[in-house]
Amino acid sequence: PDQGETLLGLQTKYPGSRLSEEALDFRPYGEGFIDGYIKKELFHDVFAGDLPKATAELMWAGQRPADTRTLGEPSGAPAWKTVPSWYLVGRDDQVLPPAAQRFMARRAGAHTFEADTSHVAMIAQPAATAALVKRAAR
């Protein structure tokens, strides 16, 4: 995100995200705070569609909650304006649409690579992820 932008704004800038209110279980905690979890019956298809169902079920059971405030919190100054960037677009990402990823990568001037993968490229496509990290390290 650029300064002042929100994750929700970028997630909904382009069509394709399946991470909607209907996909989440909301659980209040503390004084007016709410965590969101991806529902079990949607977790595989929305978050990790290219992983075996058994792996996705384990990931669902261990998922960390997302405080719903984070989606609407404006970003601070972006590092990509002063630091070289690399980006792996997940063409099958159902959380952050590939068009939004391409927009962010292009705007950041990132060295961009694409893979046929879900939101969890580092697990589903570890070789592609490692190759990108190696290129960035060089």
N, CA, C and O atoms as CSV, one atom per row, in Angstrom:
chain,resi,resn,atom,element,x,y,z
A,1,PRO,N,N,0.824,-1.211,0.000
A,1,PRO,CA,C,0.000,0.000,0.000
A,1,PRO,C,C,0.861,1.265,0.000
A,1,PRO,O,O,1.963,1.287,0.548
A,2,ASP,N,N,0.346,2.283,-0.609
A,2,ASP,CA,C,0.991,3.581,-0.542
A,2,ASP,C,C,0.534,4.262,0.746
A,2,ASP,O,O,-0.407,3.809,1.397
A,3,GLN,N,N,1.198,5.338,1.103
A,3,GLN,CA,C,0.839,6.035,2.336
A,3,GLN,C,C,-0.634,6.456,2.284
A,3,GLN,O,O,-1.095,7.051,1.310
A,4,GLY,N,N,-1.347,6.133,3.349
A,4,GLY,CA,C,-2.747,6.489,3.456
A,4,GLY,C,C,-3.709,5.453,2.893
A,4,GLY,O,O,-4.904,5.510,3.186
A,5,GLU,N,N,-3.222,4.507,2.091
A,5,GLU,CA,C,-4.088,3.466,1.545
A,5,GLU,C,C,-4.350,2.393,2.594
A,5,GLU,O,O,-3.602,2.243,3.560
A,6,THR,N,N,-5.435,1.650,2.375
A,6,THR,CA,C,-5.775,0.560,3.285
A,6,THR,C,C,-5.708,-0.777,2.551
A,6,THR,O,O,-5.790,-0.835,1.324
A,7,LEU,N,N,-5.559,-1.840,3.321
A,7,LEU,CA,C,-5.582,-3.179,2.727
A,7,LEU,C,C,-6.934,-3.464,2.094
A,7,LEU,O,O,-7.006,-4.038,1.007
A,8,LEU,N,N,-8.008,-3.063,2.771
A,8,LEU,CA,C,-9.342,-3.297,2.225
A,8,LEU,C,C,-9.527,-2.560,0.898
A,8,LEU,O,O,-10.131,-3.096,-0.030
A,9,GLY,N,N,-9.018,-1.355,0.808
A,9,GLY,CA,C,-9.121,-0.597,-0.431
A,9,GLY,C,C,-8.414,-1.276,-1.584
A,9,GLY,O,O,-8.927,-1.294,-2.703
A,10,LEU,N,N,-7.237,-1.838,-1.325
A,10,LEU,CA,C,-6.503,-2.539,-2.371
A,10,LEU,C,C,-7.140,-3.882,-2.697
A,10,LEU,O,O,-7.160,-4.298,-3.855
A,11,GLN,N,N,-7.660,-4.561,-1.679
A,11,GLN,CA,C,-8.287,-5.867,-1.892
A,11,GLN,C,C,-9.543,-5.744,-2.747
A,11,GLN,O,O,-9.873,-6.654,-3.507
A,12,THR,N,N,-10.239,-4.622,-2.622
A,12,THR,CA,C,-11.499,-4.440,-3.344
A,12,THR,C,C,-11.365,-3.519,-4.568
A,12,THR,O,O,-12.357,-3.240,-5.241
A,13,LYS,N,N,-10.156,-3.051,-4.855
A,13,LYS,CA,C,-9.922,-2.163,-6.006
A,13,LYS,C,C,-10.223,-2.881,-7.325
A,13,LYS,O,O,-10.673,-2.270,-8.294
A,14,TYR,N,N,-9.965,-4.190,-7.336
A,14,TYR,CA,C,-10.212,-5.017,-8.513
A,14,TYR,C,C,-11.102,-6.180,-8.106
A,14,TYR,O,O,-11.026,-6.631,-6.963
A,15,PRO,N,N,-11.938,-6.677,-9.000
A,15,PRO,CA,C,-12.803,-7.814,-8.639
A,15,PRO,C,C,-12.001,-9.100,-8.496
A,15,PRO,O,O,-10.918,-9.242,-9.063
A,16,GLY,N,N,-12.552,-10.027,-7.733
A,16,GLY,CA,C,-11.952,-11.348,-7.656
A,16,GLY,C,C,-11.697,-11.876,-6.261
A,16,GLY,O,O,-11.510,-13.081,-6.090
A,17,SER,N,N,-11.684,-11.013,-5.259
A,17,SER,CA,C,-11.444,-11.519,-3.908
A,17,SER,C,C,-12.664,-12.264,-3.399
A,17,SER,O,O,-13.795,-11.800,-3.545
A,18,ARG,N,N,-12.426,-13.417,-2.805
A,18,ARG,CA,C,-13.512,-14.178,-2.184
A,18,ARG,C,C,-13.448,-14.063,-0.663
A,18,ARG,O,O,-14.195,-14.739,0.045
A,19,LEU,N,N,-12.559,-13.209,-0.164
A,19,LEU,CA,C,-12.462,-12.991,1.274
A,19,LEU,C,C,-13.444,-11.877,1.642
A,19,LEU,O,O,-13.084,-10.703,1.725
A,20,SER,N,N,-14.679,-12.284,1.855
A,20,SER,CA,C,-15.755,-11.349,2.144
A,20,SER,C,C,-16.257,-11.570,3.563
A,20,SER,O,O,-15.810,-12.487,4.251
A,21,GLU,N,N,-17.172,-10.742,3.988
A,21,GLU,CA,C,-17.767,-10.923,5.325
A,21,GLU,C,C,-18.401,-12.300,5.449
A,21,GLU,O,O,-18.380,-12.893,6.527
A,22,GLU,N,N,-18.967,-12.821,4.357
A,22,GLU,CA,C,-19.609,-14.131,4.386
A,22,GLU,C,C,-18.597,-15.261,4.579
A,22,GLU,O,O,-18.962,-16.350,5.022
A,23,ALA,N,N,-17.331,-15.008,4.248
A,23,ALA,CA,C,-16.298,-16.032,4.369
A,23,ALA,C,C,-15.649,-16.060,5.747
A,23,ALA,O,O,-14.829,-16.931,6.040
A,24,LEU,N,N,-16.022,-15.105,6.587
A,24,LEU,CA,C,-15.335,-14.961,7.873
A,24,LEU,C,C,-16.240,-15.231,9.070
A,24,LEU,O,O,-17.437,-14.946,9.049
A,25,ASP,N,N,-15.634,-15.788,10.110
A,25,ASP,CA,C,-16.254,-15.868,11.431
A,25,ASP,C,C,-15.664,-14.720,12.238
A,25,ASP,O,O,-14.446,-14.550,12.284
A,26,PHE,N,N,-16.517,-13.942,12.866
A,26,PHE,CA,C,-16.067,-12.810,13.667
A,26,PHE,C,C,-16.199,-13.149,15.143
A,26,PHE,O,O,-17.226,-13.659,15.591
A,27,ARG,N,N,-15.149,-12.858,15.885
A,27,ARG,CA,C,-15.149,-13.148,17.319
A,27,ARG,C,C,-14.664,-11.925,18.076
A,27,ARG,O,O,-13.515,-11.503,17.942
A,28,PRO,N,N,-15.576,-11.358,18.886
A,28,PRO,CA,C,-15.170,-10.194,19.675
A,28,PRO,C,C,-14.179,-10.583,20.772
A,28,PRO,O,O,-14.208,-11.697,21.295
A,29,TYR,N,N,-13.320,-9.653,21.099
A,29,TYR,CA,C,-12.415,-9.825,22.234
A,29,TYR,C,C,-12.149,-8.439,22.822
A,29,TYR,O,O,-12.258,-7.424,22.134
A,30,GLY,N,N,-11.807,-8.423,24.074
A,30,GLY,CA,C,-11.499,-7.146,24.711
A,30,GLY,C,C,-12.670,-6.178,24.632
A,30,GLY,O,O,-13.831,-6.576,24.539
A,31,GLU,N,N,-12.337,-4.929,24.671
A,31,GLU,CA,C,-13.328,-3.850,24.676
A,31,GLU,C,C,-13.568,-3.336,23.263
A,31,GLU,O,O,-12.919,-2.387,22.825
A,32,GLY,N,N,-14.509,-3.968,22.544
A,32,GLY,CA,C,-14.877,-3.509,21.210
A,32,GLY,C,C,-13.974,-3.965,20.079
A,32,GLY,O,O,-14.072,-3.434,18.973
A,33,PHE,N,N,-13.099,-4.928,20.317
A,33,PHE,CA,C,-12.214,-5.433,19.277
A,33,PHE,C,C,-12.803,-6.710,18.686
A,33,PHE,O,O,-13.514,-7.451,19.365
A,34,ILE,N,N,-12.497,-6.958,17.405
A,34,ILE,CA,C,-13.048,-8.139,16.724
A,34,ILE,C,C,-11.962,-8.798,15.891
A,34,ILE,O,O,-11.267,-8.141,15.117
A,35,ASP,N,N,-11.826,-10.114,16.063
A,35,ASP,CA,C,-10.932,-10.913,15.233
A,35,ASP,C,C,-11.749,-11.588,14.148
A,35,ASP,O,O,-12.922,-11.901,14.351
A,36,GLY,N,N,-11.136,-11.812,13.000
A,36,GLY,CA,C,-11.779,-12.535,11.910
A,36,GLY,C,C,-10.990,-13.783,11.568
A,36,GLY,O,O,-9.762,-13.751,11.488
A,37,TYR,N,N,-11.702,-14.885,11.368
A,37,TYR,CA,C,-11.131,-16.159,10.959
A,37,TYR,C,C,-11.845,-16.608,9.686
A,37,TYR,O,O,-13.052,-16.408,9.554
A,38,ILE,N,N,-11.118,-17.208,8.755
A,38,ILE,CA,C,-11.766,-17.751,7.568
A,38,ILE,C,C,-12.518,-19.015,7.978
A,38,ILE,O,O,-11.971,-19.884,8.658
A,39,LYS,N,N,-13.769,-19.105,7.559
A,39,LYS,CA,C,-14.608,-20.249,7.916
A,39,LYS,C,C,-14.020,-21.549,7.376
A,39,LYS,O,O,-13.426,-21.586,6.298
A,40,LYS,N,N,-14.200,-22.607,8.154
A,40,LYS,CA,C,-13.631,-23.907,7.808
A,40,LYS,C,C,-14.076,-24.372,6.426
A,40,LYS,O,O,-13.255,-24.833,5.633
A,41,GLU,N,N,-15.373,-24.257,6.131
A,41,GLU,CA,C,-15.883,-24.783,4.869
A,41,GLU,C,C,-15.397,-23.987,3.644
A,41,GLU,O,O,-15.541,-24.450,2.513
A,42,LEU,N,N,-14.827,-22.799,3.863
A,42,LEU,CA,C,-14.348,-21.965,2.760
A,42,LEU,C,C,-12.831,-21.829,2.724
A,42,LEU,O,O,-12.271,-21.351,1.737
A,43,PHE,N,N,-12.176,-22.242,3.782
A,43,PHE,CA,C,-10.739,-22.005,3.919
A,43,PHE,C,C,-9.951,-22.541,2.727
A,43,PHE,O,O,-9.151,-21.814,2.138
A,44,HIS,N,N,-10.167,-23.793,2.369
A,44,HIS,CA,C,-9.402,-24.393,1.269
A,44,HIS,C,C,-9.577,-23.598,-0.018
A,44,HIS,O,O,-8.590,-23.182,-0.625
A,45,ASP,N,N,-10.806,-23.383,-0.437
A,45,ASP,CA,C,-11.062,-22.732,-1.723
A,45,ASP,C,C,-10.635,-21.271,-1.751
A,45,ASP,O,O,-10.143,-20.795,-2.774
A,46,VAL,N,N,-10.815,-20.556,-0.651
A,46,VAL,CA,C,-10.504,-19.126,-0.613
A,46,VAL,C,C,-9.020,-18.875,-0.368
A,46,VAL,O,O,-8.439,-17.993,-0.999
A,47,PHE,N,N,-8.400,-19.623,0.526
A,47,PHE,CA,C,-7.057,-19.298,0.996
A,47,PHE,C,C,-5.960,-20.191,0.421
A,47,PHE,O,O,-4.856,-19.720,0.149
A,48,ALA,N,N,-6.256,-21.474,0.235
A,48,ALA,CA,C,-5.192,-22.419,-0.107
A,48,ALA,C,C,-5.670,-23.467,-1.101
A,48,ALA,O,O,-5.462,-24.662,-0.888
A,49,GLY,N,N,-6.299,-23.039,-2.170
A,49,GLY,CA,C,-6.938,-23.937,-3.119
A,49,GLY,C,C,-6.023,-24.897,-3.837
A,49,GLY,O,O,-6.494,-25.895,-4.383
A,50,ASP,N,N,-4.728,-24.630,-3.857
A,50,ASP,CA,C,-3.807,-25.524,-4.548
A,50,ASP,C,C,-3.059,-26.461,-3.596
A,50,ASP,O,O,-2.082,-27.100,-3.985
A,51,LEU,N,N,-3.514,-26.534,-2.377
A,51,LEU,CA,C,-2.930,-27.463,-1.408
A,51,LEU,C,C,-3.883,-28.633,-1.189
A,51,LEU,O,O,-5.086,-28.500,-1.414
A,52,PRO,N,N,-3.360,-29.777,-0.754
A,52,PRO,CA,C,-4.256,-30.880,-0.416
A,52,PRO,C,C,-5.229,-30.455,0.680
A,52,PRO,O,O,-4.882,-29.666,1.559
A,53,LYS,N,N,-6.435,-30.981,0.618
A,53,LYS,CA,C,-7.450,-30.595,1.608
A,53,LYS,C,C,-6.979,-30.852,3.032
A,53,LYS,O,O,-7.267,-30.054,3.925
A,54,ALA,N,N,-6.265,-31.942,3.265
A,54,ALA,CA,C,-5.781,-32.250,4.617
A,54,ALA,C,C,-4.824,-31.160,5.120
A,54,ALA,O,O,-4.865,-30.787,6.293
A,55,THR,N,N,-3.976,-30.660,4.238
A,55,THR,CA,C,-3.050,-29.585,4.602
A,55,THR,C,C,-3.821,-28.306,4.906
A,55,THR,O,O,-3.533,-27.617,5.884
A,56,ALA,N,N,-4.801,-27.995,4.063
A,56,ALA,CA,C,-5.608,-26.795,4.284
A,56,ALA,C,C,-6.397,-26.885,5.590
A,56,ALA,O,O,-6.558,-25.883,6.287
A,57,GLU,N,N,-6.886,-28.073,5.921
A,57,GLU,CA,C,-7.615,-28.240,7.189
A,57,GLU,C,C,-6.701,-27.997,8.378
A,57,GLU,O,O,-7.119,-27.387,9.363
A,58,LEU,N,N,-5.467,-28.461,8.304
A,58,LEU,CA,C,-4.508,-28.207,9.365
A,58,LEU,C,C,-4.205,-26.711,9.465
A,58,LEU,O,O,-4.110,-26.163,10.563
A,59,MET,N,N,-4.055,-26.060,8.321
A,59,MET,CA,C,-3.820,-24.618,8.316
A,59,MET,C,C,-5.016,-23.871,8.897
A,59,MET,O,O,-4.846,-22.906,9.643
A,60,TRP,N,N,-6.232,-24.317,8.554
A,60,TRP,CA,C,-7.427,-23.678,9.099
A,60,TRP,C,C,-7.418,-23.768,10.628
A,60,TRP,O,O,-7.678,-22.783,11.318
A,61,ALA,N,N,-7.116,-24.960,11.145
A,61,ALA,CA,C,-7.146,-25.168,12.595
A,61,ALA,C,C,-6.115,-24.309,13.314
A,61,ALA,O,O,-6.320,-23.929,14.468
A,62,GLY,N,N,-5.011,-24.000,12.645
A,62,GLY,CA,C,-3.957,-23.221,13.281
A,62,GLY,C,C,-3.886,-21.778,12.834
A,62,GLY,O,O,-2.928,-21.077,13.162
A,63,GLN,N,N,-4.890,-21.316,12.086
A,63,GLN,CA,C,-4.807,-19.955,11.565
A,63,GLN,C,C,-4.795,-18.928,12.687
A,63,GLN,O,O,-5.469,-19.075,13.706
A,64,ARG,N,N,-4.019,-17.900,12.466
A,64,ARG,CA,C,-3.966,-16.783,13.408
A,64,ARG,C,C,-5.103,-15.835,13.049
A,64,ARG,O,O,-5.399,-15.641,11.870
A,65,PRO,N,N,-5.731,-15.253,14.039
A,65,PRO,CA,C,-6.817,-14.326,13.730
A,65,PRO,C,C,-6.279,-13.039,13.116
A,65,PRO,O,O,-5.120,-12.670,13.306
A,66,ALA,N,N,-7.136,-12.384,12.393
A,66,ALA,CA,C,-6.817,-11.064,11.856
A,66,ALA,C,C,-7.722,-10.059,12.551
A,66,ALA,O,O,-8.946,-10.157,12.465
A,67,ASP,N,N,-7.135,-9.111,13.227
A,67,ASP,CA,C,-7.914,-8.050,13.851
A,67,ASP,C,C,-8.556,-7.246,12.718
A,67,ASP,O,O,-7.857,-6.741,11.839
A,68,THR,N,N,-9.868,-7.128,12.741
A,68,THR,CA,C,-10.573,-6.490,11.626
A,68,THR,C,C,-10.156,-5.033,11.423
A,68,THR,O,O,-10.357,-4.487,10.338
A,69,ARG,N,N,-9.586,-4.400,12.430
A,69,ARG,CA,C,-9.133,-3.009,12.266
A,69,ARG,C,C,-8.010,-2.896,11.251
A,69,ARG,O,O,-7.845,-1.848,10.626
A,70,THR,N,N,-7.222,-3.975,11.075
A,70,THR,CA,C,-6.069,-3.886,10.181
A,70,THR,C,C,-6.473,-3.641,8.732
A,70,THR,O,O,-5.716,-3.030,7.977
A,71,LEU,N,N,-7.644,-4.105,8.334
A,71,LEU,CA,C,-8.081,-3.910,6.942
A,71,LEU,C,C,-8.352,-2.450,6.612
A,71,LEU,O,O,-8.191,-2.028,5.467
A,72,GLY,N,N,-8.762,-1.678,7.614
A,72,GLY,CA,C,-9.106,-0.288,7.356
A,72,GLY,C,C,-8.088,0.719,7.855
A,72,GLY,O,O,-8.304,1.924,7.733
A,73,GLU,N,N,-6.991,0.252,8.411
A,73,GLU,CA,C,-5.982,1.160,8.944
A,73,GLU,C,C,-5.113,1.712,7.821
A,73,GLU,O,O,-4.550,0.939,7.046
A,74,PRO,N,N,-4.992,3.035,7.718
A,74,PRO,CA,C,-4.153,3.613,6.663
A,74,PRO,C,C,-2.690,3.232,6.842
A,74,PRO,O,O,-2.173,3.209,7.959
A,75,SER,N,N,-2.035,2.937,5.733
A,75,SER,CA,C,-0.634,2.559,5.744
A,75,SER,C,C,0.250,3.770,5.982
A,75,SER,O,O,-0.117,4.904,5.673
A,76,GLY,N,N,1.412,3.506,6.532
A,76,GLY,CA,C,2.427,4.541,6.676
A,76,GLY,C,C,3.229,4.660,5.401
A,76,GLY,O,O,2.833,4.161,4.348
A,77,ALA,N,N,4.367,5.328,5.510
A,77,ALA,CA,C,5.230,5.523,4.343
A,77,ALA,C,C,5.723,4.167,3.834
A,77,ALA,O,O,6.213,3.359,4.623
A,78,PRO,N,N,5.601,3.904,2.532
A,78,PRO,CA,C,5.990,2.600,1.995
A,78,PRO,C,C,7.492,2.487,1.760
A,78,PRO,O,O,8.129,3.417,1.264
A,79,ALA,N,N,8.035,1.351,2.118
A,79,ALA,CA,C,9.463,1.094,1.885
A,79,ALA,C,C,9.773,0.994,0.399
A,79,ALA,O,O,10.884,1.312,-0.024
A,80,TRP,N,N,8.784,0.547,-0.413
A,80,TRP,CA,C,9.064,0.342,-1.831
A,80,TRP,C,C,9.418,1.617,-2.578
A,80,TRP,O,O,9.866,1.552,-3.723
A,81,LYS,N,N,9.227,2.768,-1.962
A,81,LYS,CA,C,9.613,4.010,-2.638
A,81,LYS,C,C,11.117,4.239,-2.576
A,81,LYS,O,O,11.658,5.022,-3.357
A,82,THR,N,N,11.797,3.560,-1.650
A,82,THR,CA,C,13.234,3.772,-1.493
A,82,THR,C,C,14.049,2.479,-1.514
A,82,THR,O,O,15.279,2.529,-1.536
A,83,VAL,N,N,13.389,1.333,-1.508
A,83,VAL,CA,C,14.075,0.042,-1.462
A,83,VAL,C,C,13.676,-0.779,-2.685
A,83,VAL,O,O,12.492,-0.839,-3.016
A,84,PRO,N,N,14.633,-1.414,-3.366
A,84,PRO,CA,C,14.261,-2.275,-4.499
A,84,PRO,C,C,13.276,-3.362,-4.044
A,84,PRO,O,O,13.366,-3.872,-2.927
A,85,SER,N,N,12.342,-3.700,-4.928
A,85,SER,CA,C,11.274,-4.630,-4.561
A,85,SER,C,C,11.162,-5.777,-5.558
A,85,SER,O,O,11.472,-5.631,-6.740
A,86,TRP,N,N,10.709,-6.922,-5.049
A,86,TRP,CA,C,10.422,-8.109,-5.848
A,86,TRP,C,C,9.031,-8.560,-5.457
A,86,TRP,O,O,8.621,-8.394,-4.308
A,87,TYR,N,N,8.300,-9.130,-6.406
A,87,TYR,CA,C,6.922,-9.524,-6.128
A,87,TYR,C,C,6.581,-10.807,-6.876
A,87,TYR,O,O,6.868,-10.949,-8.065
A,88,LEU,N,N,5.968,-11.728,-6.159
A,88,LEU,CA,C,5.476,-12.963,-6.759
A,88,LEU,C,C,3.956,-12.887,-6.805
A,88,LEU,O,O,3.299,-12.952,-5.767
A,89,VAL,N,N,3.401,-12.750,-7.989
A,89,VAL,CA,C,1.948,-12.698,-8.172
A,89,VAL,C,C,1.405,-14.125,-8.163
A,89,VAL,O,O,1.858,-14.977,-8.927
A,90,GLY,N,N,0.440,-14.369,-7.298
A,90,GLY,CA,C,-0.256,-15.650,-7.295
A,90,GLY,C,C,-1.447,-15.556,-8.242
A,90,GLY,O,O,-2.457,-14.936,-7.908
A,91,ARG,N,N,-1.338,-16.158,-9.406
A,91,ARG,CA,C,-2.396,-16.037,-10.416
A,91,ARG,C,C,-3.737,-16.605,-9.963
A,91,ARG,O,O,-4.783,-16.218,-10.483
A,92,ASP,N,N,-3.709,-17.525,-8.994
A,92,ASP,CA,C,-4.948,-18.148,-8.513
A,92,ASP,C,C,-5.330,-17.663,-7.115
A,92,ASP,O,O,-6.114,-18.313,-6.424
A,93,ASP,N,N,-4.779,-16.527,-6.700
A,93,ASP,CA,C,-5.054,-15.981,-5.367
A,93,ASP,C,C,-6.514,-15.540,-5.293
A,93,ASP,O,O,-6.966,-14.731,-6.103
A,94,GLN,N,N,-7.243,-16.074,-4.322
A,94,GLN,CA,C,-8.653,-15.738,-4.119
A,94,GLN,C,C,-8.832,-14.732,-2.984
A,94,GLN,O,O,-9.955,-14.321,-2.691
A,95,VAL,N,N,-7.731,-14.333,-2.345
A,95,VAL,CA,C,-7.784,-13.345,-1.270
A,95,VAL,C,C,-7.472,-11.968,-1.834
A,95,VAL,O,O,-8.283,-11.049,-1.721
A,96,LEU,N,N,-6.311,-11.823,-2.436
A,96,LEU,CA,C,-5.890,-10.561,-3.041
A,96,LEU,C,C,-5.841,-10.782,-4.552
A,96,LEU,O,O,-4.944,-11.465,-5.046
A,97,PRO,N,N,-6.787,-10.218,-5.283
A,97,PRO,CA,C,-6.876,-10.492,-6.723
A,97,PRO,C,C,-5.550,-10.253,-7.457
A,97,PRO,O,O,-4.845,-9.287,-7.166
A,98,PRO,N,N,-5.217,-11.123,-8.398
A,98,PRO,CA,C,-3.982,-10.937,-9.161
A,98,PRO,C,C,-3.885,-9.548,-9.800
A,98,PRO,O,O,-2.790,-8.992,-9.885
A,99,ALA,N,N,-4.988,-8.987,-10.241
A,99,ALA,CA,C,-4.941,-7.635,-10.834
A,99,ALA,C,C,-4.469,-6.611,-9.813
A,99,ALA,O,O,-3.719,-5.699,-10.159
A,100,ALA,N,N,-4.894,-6.745,-8.565
A,100,ALA,CA,C,-4.439,-5.838,-7.502
A,100,ALA,C,C,-2.956,-6.053,-7.229
A,100,ALA,O,O,-2.217,-5.094,-7.003
A,101,GLN,N,N,-2.522,-7.310,-7.249
A,101,GLN,CA,C,-1.108,-7.600,-7.031
A,101,GLN,C,C,-0.252,-7.002,-8.141
A,101,GLN,O,O,0.799,-6.416,-7.879
A,102,ARG,N,N,-0.706,-7.152,-9.376
A,102,ARG,CA,C,0.050,-6.590,-10.512
A,102,ARG,C,C,0.104,-5.065,-10.417
A,102,ARG,O,O,1.140,-4.460,-10.697
A,103,PHE,N,N,-1.003,-4.448,-10.025
A,103,PHE,CA,C,-1.039,-2.998,-9.844
A,103,PHE,C,C,-0.007,-2.558,-8.813
A,103,PHE,O,O,0.764,-1.630,-9.059
A,104,MET,N,N,0.010,-3.224,-7.659
A,104,MET,CA,C,0.948,-2.848,-6.598
A,104,MET,C,C,2.394,-3.080,-7.029
A,104,MET,O,O,3.261,-2.242,-6.783
A,105,ALA,N,N,2.649,-4.215,-7.671
A,105,ALA,CA,C,4.007,-4.533,-8.104
A,105,ALA,C,C,4.498,-3.529,-9.150
A,105,ALA,O,O,5.637,-3.067,-9.090
A,106,ARG,N,N,3.633,-3.199,-10.105
A,106,ARG,CA,C,3.992,-2.250,-11.157
A,106,ARG,C,C,4.277,-0.873,-10.553
A,106,ARG,O,O,5.264,-0.225,-10.904
A,107,ARG,N,N,3.414,-0.438,-9.653
A,107,ARG,CA,C,3.574,0.869,-9.025
A,107,ARG,C,C,4.867,0.936,-8.214
A,107,ARG,O,O,5.511,1.983,-8.152
A,108,ALA,N,N,5.241,-0.174,-7.598
A,108,ALA,CA,C,6.457,-0.212,-6.784
A,108,ALA,C,C,7.711,-0.382,-7.634
A,108,ALA,O,O,8.829,-0.320,-7.122
A,109,GLY,N,N,7.519,-0.598,-8.940
A,109,GLY,CA,C,8.671,-0.845,-9.794
A,109,GLY,C,C,9.341,-2.168,-9.450
A,109,GLY,O,O,10.549,-2.326,-9.627
A,110,ALA,N,N,8.555,-3.110,-8.962
A,110,ALA,CA,C,9.085,-4.396,-8.505
A,110,ALA,C,C,9.489,-5.292,-9.662
A,110,ALA,O,O,8.903,-5.242,-10.744
A,111,HIS,N,N,10.487,-6.102,-9.416
A,111,HIS,CA,C,10.830,-7.202,-10.312
A,111,HIS,C,C,9.734,-8.236,-10.084
A,111,HIS,O,O,9.666,-8.845,-9.016
A,112,THR,N,N,8.894,-8.432,-11.063
A,112,THR,CA,C,7.682,-9.224,-10.865
A,112,THR,C,C,7.755,-10.566,-11.572
A,112,THR,O,O,8.173,-10.665,-12.725
A,113,PHE,N,N,7.337,-11.595,-10.848
A,113,PHE,CA,C,7.256,-12.947,-11.372
A,113,PHE,C,C,5.878,-13.474,-11.045
A,113,PHE,O,O,5.260,-13.028,-10.078
A,114,GLU,N,N,5.385,-14.408,-11.824
A,114,GLU,CA,C,4.056,-14.959,-11.595
A,114,GLU,C,C,4.117,-16.473,-11.493
A,114,GLU,O,O,4.978,-17.124,-12.086
A,115,ALA,N,N,3.180,-17.015,-10.725
A,115,ALA,CA,C,3.070,-18.464,-10.584
A,115,ALA,C,C,1.597,-18.833,-10.456
A,115,ALA,O,O,0.794,-18.052,-9.944
A,116,ASP,N,N,1.256,-20.015,-10.919
A,116,ASP,CA,C,-0.110,-20.528,-10.776
A,116,ASP,C,C,-0.262,-21.038,-9.349
A,116,ASP,O,O,-0.084,-22.225,-9.077
A,117,THR,N,N,-0.588,-20.136,-8.456
A,117,THR,CA,C,-0.655,-20.476,-7.038
A,117,THR,C,C,-1.702,-19.642,-6.317
A,117,THR,O,O,-2.158,-18.608,-6.805
A,118,SER,N,N,-2.061,-20.128,-5.147
A,118,SER,CA,C,-3.048,-19.467,-4.288
A,118,SER,C,C,-2.379,-18.366,-3.469
A,118,SER,O,O,-1.282,-17.913,-3.793
A,119,HIS,N,N,-3.055,-17.946,-2.406
A,119,HIS,CA,C,-2.544,-16.907,-1.518
A,119,HIS,C,C,-1.304,-17.369,-0.754
A,119,HIS,O,O,-0.531,-16.543,-0.269
A,120,VAL,N,N,-1.113,-18.679,-0.645
A,120,VAL,CA,C,0.010,-19.194,0.138
A,120,VAL,C,C,1.086,-19.789,-0.770
A,120,VAL,O,O,1.417,-20.971,-0.677
A,121,ALA,N,N,1.616,-18.951,-1.640
A,121,ALA,CA,C,2.642,-19.381,-2.598
A,121,ALA,C,C,3.843,-19.994,-1.898
A,121,ALA,O,O,4.436,-20.943,-2.409
A,122,MET,N,N,4.206,-19.473,-0.752
A,122,MET,CA,C,5.393,-19.974,-0.066
A,122,MET,C,C,5.252,-21.431,0.364
A,122,MET,O,O,6.252,-22.117,0.574
A,123,ILE,N,N,4.020,-21.901,0.494
A,123,ILE,CA,C,3.763,-23.291,0.865
A,123,ILE,C,C,3.441,-24.120,-0.379
A,123,ILE,O,O,3.953,-25.227,-0.545
A,124,ALA,N,N,2.601,-23.584,-1.238
A,124,ALA,CA,C,2.160,-24.331,-2.415
A,124,ALA,C,C,3.211,-24.363,-3.532
A,124,ALA,O,O,3.291,-25.341,-4.277
A,125,GLN,N,N,3.997,-23.323,-3.648
A,125,GLN,CA,C,5.012,-23.217,-4.708
A,125,GLN,C,C,6.352,-22.791,-4.088
A,125,GLN,O,O,6.871,-21.726,-4.425
A,126,PRO,N,N,6.913,-23.602,-3.193
A,126,PRO,CA,C,8.140,-23.185,-2.509
A,126,PRO,C,C,9.318,-22.955,-3.460
A,126,PRO,O,O,10.145,-22.080,-3.200
A,127,ALA,N,N,9.414,-23.713,-4.548
A,127,ALA,CA,C,10.528,-23.525,-5.490
A,127,ALA,C,C,10.435,-22.154,-6.160
A,127,ALA,O,O,11.449,-21.469,-6.298
A,128,ALA,N,N,9.242,-21.748,-6.577
A,128,ALA,CA,C,9.063,-20.429,-7.199
A,128,ALA,C,C,9.361,-19.322,-6.194
A,128,ALA,O,O,9.963,-18.306,-6.540
A,129,THR,N,N,8.939,-19.523,-4.956
A,129,THR,CA,C,9.184,-18.530,-3.912
A,129,THR,C,C,10.677,-18.423,-3.624
A,129,THR,O,O,11.215,-17.320,-3.535
A,130,ALA,N,N,11.345,-19.558,-3.480
A,130,ALA,CA,C,12.784,-19.560,-3.215
A,130,ALA,C,C,13.557,-18.939,-4.363
A,130,ALA,O,O,14.519,-18.206,-4.135
A,131,ALA,N,N,13.151,-19.221,-5.594
A,131,ALA,CA,C,13.831,-18.643,-6.760
A,131,ALA,C,C,13.745,-17.117,-6.742
A,131,ALA,O,O,14.710,-16.429,-7.075
A,132,LEU,N,N,12.590,-16.601,-6.353
A,132,LEU,CA,C,12.419,-15.150,-6.270
A,132,LEU,C,C,13.315,-14.575,-5.178
A,132,LEU,O,O,13.943,-13.536,-5.386
A,133,VAL,N,N,13.386,-15.217,-4.040
A,133,VAL,CA,C,14.236,-14.749,-2.945
A,133,VAL,C,C,15.703,-14.776,-3.374
A,133,VAL,O,O,16.453,-13.852,-3.061
A,134,LYS,N,N,16.115,-15.816,-4.081
A,134,LYS,CA,C,17.496,-15.902,-4.560
A,134,LYS,C,C,17.812,-14.775,-5.545
A,134,LYS,O,O,18.886,-14.175,-5.492
A,135,ARG,N,N,16.865,-14.496,-6.444
A,135,ARG,CA,C,17.071,-13.384,-7.406
A,135,ARG,C,C,17.208,-12.066,-6.658
A,135,ARG,O,O,18.061,-11.246,-6.996
A,136,ALA,N,N,16.385,-11.861,-5.657
A,136,ALA,CA,C,16.447,-10.615,-4.886
A,136,ALA,C,C,17.766,-10.510,-4.130
A,136,ALA,O,O,18.326,-9.420,-4.012
A,137,ALA,N,N,18.260,-11.617,-3.624
A,137,ALA,CA,C,19.507,-11.611,-2.865
A,137,ALA,C,C,20.707,-11.261,-3.753
A,137,ALA,O,O,21.687,-10.680,-3.286
A,138,ARG,N,N,20.617,-11.622,-5.036
A,138,ARG,CA,C,21.702,-11.302,-5.957
A,138,ARG,C,C,21.698,-9.832,-6.306
A,138,ARG,O,O,22.546,-9.378,-7.074
